[in-house]
Amino acid sequence: AMLSHDGEEGGVVVQGRVEITVGDQVRVLGPGEAYYFESRQPHRFRNVGDENAVIVSANTPPTF
């Protein structure tokens, strides 16, 4: 399921491989790679690797 809410999100992948979908754009990020987007756009995160994925993220306003 895709999420959308007010605010902005940014973060960095610490471990694993994470598929991030924002609107119709899909990217796979690995350790050390970062993302940023407007949270009003439909979005989702998915672990696409064989190990646990770890993300450090922040959003504003803090709705979660």
PDBQT receptor file of N, H, CA, C and O in Angstrom, charges set to zero:
ATOM      1  N   ALA A   1       0.840  -1.188   0.000  1.00  0.00    +0.000 N 
ATOM      2  CA  ALA A   1       0.000   0.000   0.000  1.00  0.00    +0.000 C 
ATOM      3  C   ALA A   1       0.882   1.247   0.000  1.00  0.00    +0.000 C 
ATOM      4  O   ALA A   1       1.933   1.287   0.640  1.00  0.00    +0.000 OA
ATOM      5  N   MET A   2       0.439   2.235  -0.714  1.00  0.00    +0.000 N 
ATOM      6  H   MET A   2      -0.415   2.203  -1.234  1.00  0.00    +0.000 HD
ATOM      7  CA  MET A   2       1.162   3.504  -0.783  1.00  0.00    +0.000 C 
ATOM      8  C   MET A   2       0.617   4.430   0.304  1.00  0.00    +0.000 C 
ATOM      9  O   MET A   2      -0.578   4.415   0.598  1.00  0.00    +0.000 OA
ATOM     10  N   LEU A   3       1.495   5.228   0.894  1.00  0.00    +0.000 N 
ATOM     11  H   LEU A   3       2.466   5.239   0.655  1.00  0.00    +0.000 HD
ATOM     12  CA  LEU A   3       1.126   6.203   1.921  1.00  0.00    +0.000 C 
ATOM     13  C   LEU A   3       1.243   7.606   1.359  1.00  0.00    +0.000 C 
ATOM     14  O   LEU A   3       2.016   7.838   0.429  1.00  0.00    +0.000 OA
ATOM     15  N   SER A   4       0.495   8.533   1.903  1.00  0.00    +0.000 N 
ATOM     16  H   SER A   4      -0.133   8.344   2.658  1.00  0.00    +0.000 HD
ATOM     17  CA  SER A   4       0.686   9.955   1.613  1.00  0.00    +0.000 C 
ATOM     18  C   SER A   4       0.188  10.748   2.810  1.00  0.00    +0.000 C 
ATOM     19  O   SER A   4      -0.796  10.380   3.451  1.00  0.00    +0.000 OA
ATOM     20  N   HIS A   5       0.885  11.847   3.104  1.00  0.00    +0.000 N 
ATOM     21  H   HIS A   5       1.684  12.147   2.583  1.00  0.00    +0.000 HD
ATOM     22  CA  HIS A   5       0.546  12.681   4.253  1.00  0.00    +0.000 C 
ATOM     23  C   HIS A   5       1.274  14.004   4.103  1.00  0.00    +0.000 C 
ATOM     24  O   HIS A   5       2.171  14.121   3.268  1.00  0.00    +0.000 OA
ATOM     25  N   ASP A   6       0.911  14.987   4.882  1.00  0.00    +0.000 N 
ATOM     26  H   ASP A   6       0.182  14.892   5.560  1.00  0.00    +0.000 HD
ATOM     27  CA  ASP A   6       1.583  16.282   4.824  1.00  0.00    +0.000 C 
ATOM     28  C   ASP A   6       3.034  16.143   5.249  1.00  0.00    +0.000 C 
ATOM     29  O   ASP A   6       3.374  15.279   6.058  1.00  0.00    +0.000 OA
ATOM     30  N   GLY A   7       3.888  17.001   4.699  1.00  0.00    +0.000 N 
ATOM     31  H   GLY A   7       3.611  17.702   4.042  1.00  0.00    +0.000 HD
ATOM     32  CA  GLY A   7       5.272  17.072   5.152  1.00  0.00    +0.000 C 
ATOM     33  C   GLY A   7       6.287  16.680   4.104  1.00  0.00    +0.000 C 
ATOM     34  O   GLY A   7       5.996  16.595   2.911  1.00  0.00    +0.000 OA
ATOM     35  N   GLU A   8       7.505  16.442   4.600  1.00  0.00    +0.000 N 
ATOM     36  H   GLU A   8       7.741  16.511   5.569  1.00  0.00    +0.000 HD
ATOM     37  CA  GLU A   8       8.638  16.045   3.787  1.00  0.00    +0.000 C 
ATOM     38  C   GLU A   8       9.349  14.906   4.502  1.00  0.00    +0.000 C 
ATOM     39  O   GLU A   8       9.298  14.814   5.729  1.00  0.00    +0.000 OA
ATOM     40  N   GLU A   9      10.015  14.033   3.737  1.00  0.00    +0.000 N 
ATOM     41  H   GLU A   9      10.056  14.107   2.740  1.00  0.00    +0.000 HD
ATOM     42  CA  GLU A   9      10.760  12.923   4.330  1.00  0.00    +0.000 C 
ATOM     43  C   GLU A   9      12.154  12.858   3.742  1.00  0.00    +0.000 C 
ATOM     44  O   GLU A   9      12.365  13.132   2.561  1.00  0.00    +0.000 OA
ATOM     45  N   GLY A  10      13.090  12.495   4.579  1.00  0.00    +0.000 N 
ATOM     46  H   GLY A  10      12.919  12.272   5.539  1.00  0.00    +0.000 HD
ATOM     47  CA  GLY A  10      14.455  12.283   4.131  1.00  0.00    +0.000 C 
ATOM     48  C   GLY A  10      15.097  11.228   4.995  1.00  0.00    +0.000 C 
ATOM     49  O   GLY A  10      14.712  11.037   6.149  1.00  0.00    +0.000 OA
ATOM     50  N   GLY A  11      16.074  10.545   4.440  1.00  0.00    +0.000 N 
ATOM     51  H   GLY A  11      16.387  10.701   3.503  1.00  0.00    +0.000 HD
ATOM     52  CA  GLY A  11      16.756   9.532   5.224  1.00  0.00    +0.000 C 
ATOM     53  C   GLY A  11      17.911   8.925   4.474  1.00  0.00    +0.000 C 
ATOM     54  O   GLY A  11      18.211   9.303   3.341  1.00  0.00    +0.000 OA
ATOM     55  N   VAL A  12      18.562   7.967   5.130  1.00  0.00    +0.000 N 
ATOM     56  H   VAL A  12      18.318   7.660   6.050  1.00  0.00    +0.000 HD
ATOM     57  CA  VAL A  12      19.718   7.281   4.556  1.00  0.00    +0.000 C 
ATOM     58  C   VAL A  12      19.615   5.790   4.876  1.00  0.00    +0.000 C 
ATOM     59  O   VAL A  12      19.206   5.401   5.970  1.00  0.00    +0.000 OA
ATOM     60  N   VAL A  13      19.990   4.977   3.915  1.00  0.00    +0.000 N 
ATOM     61  H   VAL A  13      20.323   5.293   3.026  1.00  0.00    +0.000 HD
ATOM     62  CA  VAL A  13      20.026   3.532   4.119  1.00  0.00    +0.000 C 
ATOM     63  C   VAL A  13      21.331   3.194   4.839  1.00  0.00    +0.000 C 
ATOM     64  O   VAL A  13      22.412   3.579   4.394  1.00  0.00    +0.000 OA
ATOM     65  N   VAL A  14      21.221   2.480   5.944  1.00  0.00    +0.000 N 
ATOM     66  H   VAL A  14      20.342   2.167   6.305  1.00  0.00    +0.000 HD
ATOM     67  CA  VAL A  14      22.383   2.087   6.738  1.00  0.00    +0.000 C 
ATOM     68  C   VAL A  14      22.822   0.668   6.373  1.00  0.00    +0.000 C 
ATOM     69  O   VAL A  14      24.015   0.367   6.329  1.00  0.00    +0.000 OA
ATOM     70  N   GLN A  15      21.849  -0.191   6.115  1.00  0.00    +0.000 N 
ATOM     71  H   GLN A  15      20.880   0.053   6.151  1.00  0.00    +0.000 HD
ATOM     72  CA  GLN A  15      22.145  -1.602   5.833  1.00  0.00    +0.000 C 
ATOM     73  C   GLN A  15      21.101  -2.152   4.879  1.00  0.00    +0.000 C 
ATOM     74  O   GLN A  15      19.932  -1.773   4.954  1.00  0.00    +0.000 OA
ATOM     75  N   GLY A  16      21.504  -3.032   3.991  1.00  0.00    +0.000 N 
ATOM     76  H   GLY A  16      22.453  -3.339   3.930  1.00  0.00    +0.000 HD
ATOM     77  CA  GLY A  16      20.571  -3.705   3.099  1.00  0.00    +0.000 C 
ATOM     78  C   GLY A  16      20.288  -2.921   1.834  1.00  0.00    +0.000 C 
ATOM     79  O   GLY A  16      20.943  -1.925   1.527  1.00  0.00    +0.000 OA
ATOM     80  N   ARG A  17      19.279  -3.410   1.103  1.00  0.00    +0.000 N 
ATOM     81  H   ARG A  17      18.747  -4.220   1.353  1.00  0.00    +0.000 HD
ATOM     82  CA  ARG A  17      18.843  -2.764  -0.142  1.00  0.00    +0.000 C 
ATOM     83  C   ARG A  17      17.361  -2.450  -0.002  1.00  0.00    +0.000 C 
ATOM     84  O   ARG A  17      16.560  -3.327   0.323  1.00  0.00    +0.000 OA
ATOM     85  N   VAL A  18      17.000  -1.193  -0.249  1.00  0.00    +0.000 N 
ATOM     86  H   VAL A  18      17.651  -0.481  -0.513  1.00  0.00    +0.000 HD
ATOM     87  CA  VAL A  18      15.634  -0.732  -0.053  1.00  0.00    +0.000 C 
ATOM     88  C   VAL A  18      15.100  -0.148  -1.355  1.00  0.00    +0.000 C 
ATOM     89  O   VAL A  18      15.710   0.737  -1.954  1.00  0.00    +0.000 OA
ATOM     90  N   GLU A  19      13.951  -0.661  -1.776  1.00  0.00    +0.000 N 
ATOM     91  H   GLU A  19      13.456  -1.380  -1.289  1.00  0.00    +0.000 HD
ATOM     92  CA  GLU A  19      13.265  -0.092  -2.935  1.00  0.00    +0.000 C 
ATOM     93  C   GLU A  19      12.335   1.003  -2.425  1.00  0.00    +0.000 C 
ATOM     94  O   GLU A  19      11.480   0.753  -1.575  1.00  0.00    +0.000 OA
ATOM     95  N   ILE A  20      12.503   2.210  -2.944  1.00  0.00    +0.000 N 
ATOM     96  H   ILE A  20      13.197   2.413  -3.635  1.00  0.00    +0.000 HD
ATOM     97  CA  ILE A  20      11.660   3.338  -2.550  1.00  0.00    +0.000 C 
ATOM     98  C   ILE A  20      10.858   3.771  -3.764  1.00  0.00    +0.000 C 
ATOM     99  O   ILE A  20      11.418   4.102  -4.809  1.00  0.00    +0.000 OA
ATOM    100  N   THR A  21       9.541   3.764  -3.615  1.00  0.00    +0.000 N 
ATOM    101  H   THR A  21       9.086   3.495  -2.766  1.00  0.00    +0.000 HD
ATOM    102  CA  THR A  21       8.641   4.210  -4.672  1.00  0.00    +0.000 C 
ATOM    103  C   THR A  21       8.027   5.528  -4.236  1.00  0.00    +0.000 C 
ATOM    104  O   THR A  21       7.455   5.623  -3.150  1.00  0.00    +0.000 OA
ATOM    105  N   VAL A  22       8.145   6.544  -5.080  1.00  0.00    +0.000 N 
ATOM    106  H   VAL A  22       8.610   6.467  -5.962  1.00  0.00    +0.000 HD
ATOM    107  CA  VAL A  22       7.531   7.852  -4.838  1.00  0.00    +0.000 C 
ATOM    108  C   VAL A  22       6.815   8.227  -6.130  1.00  0.00    +0.000 C 
ATOM    109  O   VAL A  22       7.447   8.464  -7.159  1.00  0.00    +0.000 OA
ATOM    110  N   GLY A  23       5.471   8.278  -6.059  1.00  0.00    +0.000 N 
ATOM    111  H   GLY A  23       4.957   8.085  -5.223  1.00  0.00    +0.000 HD
ATOM    112  CA  GLY A  23       4.714   8.509  -7.284  1.00  0.00    +0.000 C 
ATOM    113  C   GLY A  23       4.967   7.367  -8.254  1.00  0.00    +0.000 C 
ATOM    114  O   GLY A  23       4.771   6.202  -7.909  1.00  0.00    +0.000 OA
ATOM    115  N   ASP A  24       5.405   7.697  -9.477  1.00  0.00    +0.000 N 
ATOM    116  H   ASP A  24       5.565   8.644  -9.757  1.00  0.00    +0.000 HD
ATOM    117  CA  ASP A  24       5.695   6.658 -10.465  1.00  0.00    +0.000 C 
ATOM    118  C   ASP A  24       7.190   6.374 -10.597  1.00  0.00    +0.000 C 
ATOM    119  O   ASP A  24       7.607   5.667 -11.515  1.00  0.00    +0.000 OA
ATOM    120  N   GLN A  25       8.000   6.920  -9.689  1.00  0.00    +0.000 N 
ATOM    121  H   GLN A  25       7.662   7.495  -8.944  1.00  0.00    +0.000 HD
ATOM    122  CA  GLN A  25       9.448   6.693  -9.718  1.00  0.00    +0.000 C 
ATOM    123  C   GLN A  25       9.834   5.616  -8.705  1.00  0.00    +0.000 C 
ATOM    124  O   GLN A  25       9.379   5.627  -7.561  1.00  0.00    +0.000 OA
ATOM    125  N   VAL A  26      10.677   4.694  -9.144  1.00  0.00    +0.000 N 
ATOM    126  H   VAL A  26      11.048   4.685 -10.073  1.00  0.00    +0.000 HD
ATOM    127  CA  VAL A  26      11.143   3.600  -8.287  1.00  0.00    +0.000 C 
ATOM    128  C   VAL A  26      12.665   3.600  -8.303  1.00  0.00    +0.000 C 
ATOM    129  O   VAL A  26      13.281   3.631  -9.368  1.00  0.00    +0.000 OA
ATOM    130  N   ARG A  27      13.270   3.566  -7.118  1.00  0.00    +0.000 N 
ATOM    131  H   ARG A  27      12.769   3.540  -6.253  1.00  0.00    +0.000 HD
ATOM    132  CA  ARG A  27      14.728   3.519  -6.986  1.00  0.00    +0.000 C 
ATOM    133  C   ARG A  27      15.086   2.460  -5.948  1.00  0.00    +0.000 C 
ATOM    134  O   ARG A  27      14.352   2.245  -4.983  1.00  0.00    +0.000 OA
ATOM    135  N   VAL A  28      16.215   1.807  -6.160  1.00  0.00    +0.000 N 
ATOM    136  H   VAL A  28      16.811   1.981  -6.944  1.00  0.00    +0.000 HD
ATOM    137  CA  VAL A  28      16.747   0.879  -5.165  1.00  0.00    +0.000 C 
ATOM    138  C   VAL A  28      18.009   1.510  -4.601  1.00  0.00    +0.000 C 
ATOM    139  O   VAL A  28      18.945   1.821  -5.337  1.00  0.00    +0.000 OA
ATOM    140  N   LEU A  29      18.023   1.696  -3.279  1.00  0.00    +0.000 N 
ATOM    141  H   LEU A  29      17.262   1.443  -2.681  1.00  0.00    +0.000 HD
ATOM    142  CA  LEU A  29      19.153   2.323  -2.604  1.00  0.00    +0.000 C 
ATOM    143  C   LEU A  29      19.872   1.315  -1.721  1.00  0.00    +0.000 C 
ATOM    144  O   LEU A  29      19.263   0.397  -1.173  1.00  0.00    +0.000 OA
ATOM    145  N   GLY A  30      21.185   1.506  -1.595  1.00  0.00    +0.000 N 
ATOM    146  H   GLY A  30      21.680   2.251  -2.041  1.00  0.00    +0.000 HD
ATOM    147  CA  GLY A  30      22.006   0.667  -0.735  1.00  0.00    +0.000 C 
ATOM    148  C   GLY A  30      22.642   1.498   0.363  1.00  0.00    +0.000 C 
ATOM    149  O   GLY A  30      22.372   2.694   0.469  1.00  0.00    +0.000 OA
ATOM    150  N   PRO A  31      23.479   0.885   1.175  1.00  0.00    +0.000 N 
ATOM    151  CA  PRO A  31      24.111   1.578   2.299  1.00  0.00    +0.000 C 
ATOM    152  C   PRO A  31      24.821   2.863   1.873  1.00  0.00    +0.000 C 
ATOM    153  O   PRO A  31      25.582   2.881   0.905  1.00  0.00    +0.000 OA
ATOM    154  N   GLY A  32      24.551   3.936   2.621  1.00  0.00    +0.000 N 
ATOM    155  H   GLY A  32      23.933   3.921   3.407  1.00  0.00    +0.000 HD
ATOM    156  CA  GLY A  32      25.162   5.232   2.353  1.00  0.00    +0.000 C 
ATOM    157  C   GLY A  32      24.386   6.093   1.379  1.00  0.00    +0.000 C 
ATOM    158  O   GLY A  32      24.709   7.269   1.211  1.00  0.00    +0.000 OA
ATOM    159  N   GLU A  33      23.370   5.539   0.733  1.00  0.00    +0.000 N 
ATOM    160  H   GLU A  33      23.108   4.584   0.869  1.00  0.00    +0.000 HD
ATOM    161  CA  GLU A  33      22.572   6.327  -0.213  1.00  0.00    +0.000 C 
ATOM    162  C   GLU A  33      21.371   6.931   0.508  1.00  0.00    +0.000 C 
ATOM    163  O   GLU A  33      20.811   6.331   1.425  1.00  0.00    +0.000 OA
ATOM    164  N   ALA A  34      20.989   8.129   0.073  1.00  0.00    +0.000 N 
ATOM    165  H   ALA A  34      21.444   8.616  -0.672  1.00  0.00    +0.000 HD
ATOM    166  CA  ALA A  34      19.956   8.893   0.777  1.00  0.00    +0.000 C 
ATOM    167  C   ALA A  34      18.790   9.219  -0.143  1.00  0.00    +0.000 C 
ATOM    168  O   ALA A  34      18.886   9.104  -1.365  1.00  0.00    +0.000 OA
ATOM    169  N   TYR A  35      17.686   9.630   0.472  1.00  0.00    +0.000 N 
ATOM    170  H   TYR A  35      17.608   9.724   1.464  1.00  0.00    +0.000 HD
ATOM    171  CA  TYR A  35      16.491  10.026  -0.270  1.00  0.00    +0.000 C 
ATOM    172  C   TYR A  35      15.860  11.246   0.391  1.00  0.00    +0.000 C 
ATOM    173  O   TYR A  35      16.090  11.530   1.566  1.00  0.00    +0.000 OA
ATOM    174  N   TYR A  36      15.056  11.960  -0.397  1.00  0.00    +0.000 N 
ATOM    175  H   TYR A  36      14.869  11.730  -1.352  1.00  0.00    +0.000 HD
ATOM    176  CA  TYR A  36      14.280  13.105   0.093  1.00  0.00    +0.000 C 
ATOM    177  C   TYR A  36      13.092  13.272  -0.841  1.00  0.00    +0.000 C 
ATOM    178  O   TYR A  36      13.251  13.187  -2.059  1.00  0.00    +0.000 OA
ATOM    179  N   PHE A  37      11.901  13.508  -0.292  1.00  0.00    +0.000 N 
ATOM    180  H   PHE A  37      11.771  13.578   0.697  1.00  0.00    +0.000 HD
ATOM    181  CA  PHE A  37      10.723  13.750  -1.133  1.00  0.00    +0.000 C 
ATOM    182  C   PHE A  37       9.625  14.434  -0.329  1.00  0.00    +0.000 C 
ATOM    183  O   PHE A  37       9.628  14.423   0.902  1.00  0.00    +0.000 OA
ATOM    184  N   GLU A  38       8.691  15.026  -1.057  1.00  0.00    +0.000 N 
ATOM    185  H   GLU A  38       8.689  15.035  -2.057  1.00  0.00    +0.000 HD
ATOM    186  CA  GLU A  38       7.486  15.616  -0.466  1.00  0.00    +0.000 C 
ATOM    187  C   GLU A  38       6.544  14.467  -0.104  1.00  0.00    +0.000 C 
ATOM    188  O   GLU A  38       6.198  13.658  -0.965  1.00  0.00    +0.000 OA
ATOM    189  N   SER A  39       6.133  14.390   1.143  1.00  0.00    +0.000 N 
ATOM    190  H   SER A  39       6.414  15.048   1.843  1.00  0.00    +0.000 HD
ATOM    191  CA  SER A  39       5.338  13.261   1.628  1.00  0.00    +0.000 C 
ATOM    192  C   SER A  39       3.916  13.226   1.093  1.00  0.00    +0.000 C 
ATOM    193  O   SER A  39       3.229  12.216   1.246  1.00  0.00    +0.000 OA
ATOM    194  N   ARG A  40       3.459  14.307   0.469  1.00  0.00    +0.000 N 
ATOM    195  H   ARG A  40       4.017  15.127   0.344  1.00  0.00    +0.000 HD
ATOM    196  CA  ARG A  40       2.116  14.302  -0.119  1.00  0.00    +0.000 C 
ATOM    197  C   ARG A  40       2.048  13.368  -1.329  1.00  0.00    +0.000 C 
ATOM    198  O   ARG A  40       0.967  12.933  -1.726  1.00  0.00    +0.000 OA
ATOM    199  N   GLN A  41       3.210  13.064  -1.910  1.00  0.00    +0.000 N 
ATOM    200  H   GLN A  41       4.089  13.418  -1.587  1.00  0.00    +0.000 HD
ATOM    201  CA  GLN A  41       3.250  12.116  -3.020  1.00  0.00    +0.000 C 
ATOM    202  C   GLN A  41       3.081  10.701  -2.464  1.00  0.00    +0.000 C 
ATOM    203  O   GLN A  41       3.671  10.373  -1.434  1.00  0.00    +0.000 OA
ATOM    204  N   PRO A  42       2.292   9.867  -3.124  1.00  0.00    +0.000 N 
ATOM    205  CA  PRO A  42       2.168   8.484  -2.664  1.00  0.00    +0.000 C 
ATOM    206  C   PRO A  42       3.546   7.825  -2.639  1.00  0.00    +0.000 C 
ATOM    207  O   PRO A  42       4.325   7.974  -3.581  1.00  0.00    +0.000 OA
ATOM    208  N   HIS A  43       3.845   7.099  -1.563  1.00  0.00    +0.000 N 
ATOM    209  H   HIS A  43       3.212   6.978  -0.798  1.00  0.00    +0.000 HD
ATOM    210  CA  HIS A  43       5.173   6.504  -1.424  1.00  0.00    +0.000 C 
ATOM    211  C   HIS A  43       5.133   5.225  -0.594  1.00  0.00    +0.000 C 
ATOM    212  O   HIS A  43       4.199   4.974   0.167  1.00  0.00    +0.000 OA
ATOM    213  N   ARG A  44       6.198   4.416  -0.777  1.00  0.00    +0.000 N 
ATOM    214  H   ARG A  44       6.957   4.620  -1.396  1.00  0.00    +0.000 HD
ATOM    215  CA  ARG A  44       6.350   3.199   0.024  1.00  0.00    +0.000 C 
ATOM    216  C   ARG A  44       7.811   2.774   0.030  1.00  0.00    +0.000 C 
ATOM    217  O   ARG A  44       8.594   3.178  -0.830  1.00  0.00    +0.000 OA
ATOM    218  N   PHE A  45       8.162   1.961   1.005  1.00  0.00    +0.000 N 
ATOM    219  H   PHE A  45       7.526   1.633   1.704  1.00  0.00    +0.000 HD
ATOM    220  CA  PHE A  45       9.510   1.415   1.173  1.00  0.00    +0.000 C 
ATOM    221  C   PHE A  45       9.394  -0.110   1.195  1.00  0.00    +0.000 C 
ATOM    222  O   PHE A  45       8.445  -0.661   1.754  1.00  0.00    +0.000 OA
ATOM    223  N   ARG A  46      10.373  -0.786   0.579  1.00  0.00    +0.000 N 
ATOM    224  H   ARG A  46      11.143  -0.339   0.126  1.00  0.00    +0.000 HD
ATOM    225  CA  ARG A  46      10.334  -2.250   0.544  1.00  0.00    +0.000 C 
ATOM    226  C   ARG A  46      11.750  -2.810   0.588  1.00  0.00    +0.000 C 
ATOM    227  O   ARG A  46      12.624  -2.370  -0.158  1.00  0.00    +0.000 OA
ATOM    228  N   ASN A  47      11.968  -3.777   1.464  1.00  0.00    +0.000 N 
ATOM    229  H   ASN A  47      11.258  -4.134   2.070  1.00  0.00    +0.000 HD
ATOM    230  CA  ASN A  47      13.256  -4.456   1.543  1.00  0.00    +0.000 C 
ATOM    231  C   ASN A  47      13.345  -5.420   0.362  1.00  0.00    +0.000 C 
ATOM    232  O   ASN A  47      12.530  -6.336   0.250  1.00  0.00    +0.000 OA
ATOM    233  N   VAL A  48      14.330  -5.222  -0.521  1.00  0.00    +0.000 N 
ATOM    234  H   VAL A  48      14.992  -4.478  -0.429  1.00  0.00    +0.000 HD
ATOM    235  CA  VAL A  48      14.483  -6.093  -1.685  1.00  0.00    +0.000 C 
ATOM    236  C   VAL A  48      15.757  -6.934  -1.603  1.00  0.00    +0.000 C 
ATOM    237  O   VAL A  48      16.139  -7.580  -2.579  1.00  0.00    +0.000 OA
ATOM    238  N   GLY A  49      16.409  -6.928  -0.454  1.00  0.00    +0.000 N 
ATOM    239  H   GLY A  49      16.099  -6.404   0.339  1.00  0.00    +0.000 HD
ATOM    240  CA  GLY A  49      17.641  -7.695  -0.274  1.00  0.00    +0.000 C 
ATOM    241  C   GLY A  49      17.420  -8.966   0.509  1.00  0.00    +0.000 C 
ATOM    242  O   GLY A  49      16.301  -9.283   0.913  1.00  0.00    +0.000 OA
ATOM    243  N   ASP A  50      18.504  -9.690   0.718  1.00  0.00    +0.000 N 
ATOM    244  H   ASP A  50      19.413  -9.433   0.390  1.00  0.00    +0.000 HD
ATOM    245  CA  ASP A  50      18.464 -10.944   1.468  1.00  0.00    +0.000 C 
ATOM    246  C   ASP A  50      18.724 -10.755   2.960  1.00  0.00    +0.000 C 
ATOM    247  O   ASP A  50      18.608 -11.707   3.731  1.00  0.00    +0.000 OA
ATOM    248  N   GLU A  51      19.073  -9.541   3.375  1.00  0.00    +0.000 N 
ATOM    249  H   GLU A  51      19.167  -8.767   2.748  1.00  0.00    +0.000 HD
ATOM    250  CA  GLU A  51      19.336  -9.261   4.786  1.00  0.00    +0.000 C 
ATOM    251  C   GLU A  51      18.343  -8.217   5.285  1.00  0.00    +0.000 C 
ATOM    252  O   GLU A  51      17.618  -7.611   4.496  1.00  0.00    +0.000 OA
ATOM    253  N   ASN A  52      18.315  -8.014   6.589  1.00  0.00    +0.000 N 
ATOM    254  H   ASN A  52      18.903  -8.507   7.230  1.00  0.00    +0.000 HD
ATOM    255  CA  ASN A  52      17.475  -6.962   7.146  1.00  0.00    +0.000 C 
ATOM    256  C   ASN A  52      17.913  -5.617   6.591  1.00  0.00    +0.000 C 
ATOM    257  O   ASN A  52      19.102  -5.377   6.383  1.00  0.00    +0.000 OA
ATOM    258  N   ALA A  53      16.952  -4.748   6.354  1.00  0.00    +0.000 N 
ATOM    259  H   ALA A  53      15.986  -4.943   6.523  1.00  0.00    +0.000 HD
ATOM    260  CA  ALA A  53      17.250  -3.386   5.907  1.00  0.00    +0.000 C 
ATOM    261  C   ALA A  53      17.113  -2.443   7.096  1.00  0.00    +0.000 C 
ATOM    262  O   ALA A  53      16.201  -2.583   7.911  1.00  0.00    +0.000 OA
ATOM    263  N   VAL A  54      18.026  -1.484   7.184  1.00  0.00    +0.000 N 
ATOM    264  H   VAL A  54      18.766  -1.370   6.522  1.00  0.00    +0.000 HD
ATOM    265  CA  VAL A  54      17.991  -0.477   8.245  1.00  0.00    +0.000 C 
ATOM    266  C   VAL A  54      18.026   0.889   7.583  1.00  0.00    +0.000 C 
ATOM    267  O   VAL A  54      18.904   1.172   6.769  1.00  0.00    +0.000 OA
ATOM    268  N   ILE A  55      17.059   1.739   7.939  1.00  0.00    +0.000 N 
ATOM    269  H   ILE A  55      16.346   1.508   8.601  1.00  0.00    +0.000 HD
ATOM    270  CA  ILE A  55      16.970   3.105   7.419  1.00  0.00    +0.000 C 
ATOM    271  C   ILE A  55      16.911   4.050   8.604  1.00  0.00    +0.000 C 
ATOM    272  O   ILE A  55      16.198   3.782   9.571  1.00  0.00    +0.000 OA
ATOM    273  N   VAL A  56      17.646   5.147   8.546  1.00  0.00    +0.000 N 
ATOM    274  H   VAL A  56      18.225   5.364   7.761  1.00  0.00    +0.000 HD
ATOM    275  CA  VAL A  56      17.492   6.237   9.506  1.00  0.00    +0.000 C 
ATOM    276  C   VAL A  56      16.742   7.322   8.756  1.00  0.00    +0.000 C 
ATOM    277  O   VAL A  56      17.226   7.832   7.746  1.00  0.00    +0.000 OA
ATOM    278  N   SER A  57      15.549   7.680   9.252  1.00  0.00    +0.000 N 
ATOM    279  H   SER A  57      15.155   7.265  10.073  1.00  0.00    +0.000 HD
ATOM    280  CA  SER A  57      14.723   8.638   8.521  1.00  0.00    +0.000 C 
ATOM    281  C   SER A  57      14.124   9.684   9.449  1.00  0.00    +0.000 C 
ATOM    282  O   SER A  57      14.046   9.508  10.665  1.00  0.00    +0.000 OA
ATOM    283  N   ALA A  58      13.707  10.770   8.831  1.00  0.00    +0.000 N 
ATOM    284  H   ALA A  58      13.770  10.914   7.843  1.00  0.00    +0.000 HD
ATOM    285  CA  ALA A  58      13.041  11.857   9.559  1.00  0.00    +0.000 C 
ATOM    286  C   ALA A  58      11.969  12.437   8.656  1.00  0.00    +0.000 C 
ATOM    287  O   ALA A  58      12.101  12.443   7.432  1.00  0.00    +0.000 OA
ATOM    288  N   ASN A  59      10.909  12.924   9.275  1.00  0.00    +0.000 N 
ATOM    289  H   ASN A  59      10.802  12.920  10.270  1.00  0.00    +0.000 HD
ATOM    290  CA  ASN A  59       9.904  13.630   8.486  1.00  0.00    +0.000 C 
ATOM    291  C   ASN A  59       9.428  14.854   9.241  1.00  0.00    +0.000 C 
ATOM    292  O   ASN A  59       9.545  14.946  10.463  1.00  0.00    +0.000 OA
ATOM    293  N   THR A  60       8.889  15.787   8.481  1.00  0.00    +0.000 N 
ATOM    294  H   THR A  60       8.793  15.712   7.488  1.00  0.00    +0.000 HD
ATOM    295  CA  THR A  60       8.365  17.014   9.052  1.00  0.00    +0.000 C 
ATOM    296  C   THR A  60       7.044  17.332   8.374  1.00  0.00    +0.000 C 
ATOM    297  O   THR A  60       6.961  17.226   7.150  1.00  0.00    +0.000 OA
ATOM    298  N   PRO A  61       6.027  17.709   9.093  1.00  0.00    +0.000 N 
ATOM    299  CA  PRO A  61       5.983  17.724  10.555  1.00  0.00    +0.000 C 
ATOM    300  C   PRO A  61       6.017  16.297  11.086  1.00  0.00    +0.000 C 
ATOM    301  O   PRO A  61       5.708  15.357  10.354  1.00  0.00    +0.000 OA
ATOM    302  N   PRO A  62       6.390  16.127  12.355  1.00  0.00    +0.000 N 
ATOM    303  CA  PRO A  62       6.530  14.779  12.916  1.00  0.00    +0.000 C 
ATOM    304  C   PRO A  62       5.167  14.125  13.140  1.00  0.00    +0.000 C 
ATOM    305  O   PRO A  62       4.618  14.195  14.240  1.00  0.00    +0.000 OA
ATOM    306  N   THR A  63       4.625  13.495  12.109  1.00  0.00    +0.000 N 
ATOM    307  H   THR A  63       5.071  13.438  11.216  1.00  0.00    +0.000 HD
ATOM    308  CA  THR A  63       3.281  12.917  12.184  1.00  0.00    +0.000 C 
ATOM    309  C   THR A  63       3.284  11.457  12.597  1.00  0.00    +0.000 C 
ATOM    310  O   THR A  63       2.218  10.897  12.851  1.00  0.00    +0.000 OA
ATOM    311  N   PHE A  64       4.439  10.824  12.673  1.00  0.00    +0.000 N 
ATOM    312  H   PHE A  64       5.306  11.279  12.467  1.00  0.00    +0.000 HD
ATOM    313  CA  PHE A  64       4.496   9.403  13.036  1.00  0.00    +0.000 C 
ATOM    314  C   PHE A  64       5.316   9.207  14.281  1.00  0.00    +0.000 C 
ATOM    315  O   PHE A  64       5.479   8.077  14.742  1.00  0.00    +0.000 OA
TER     316      PHE A  64
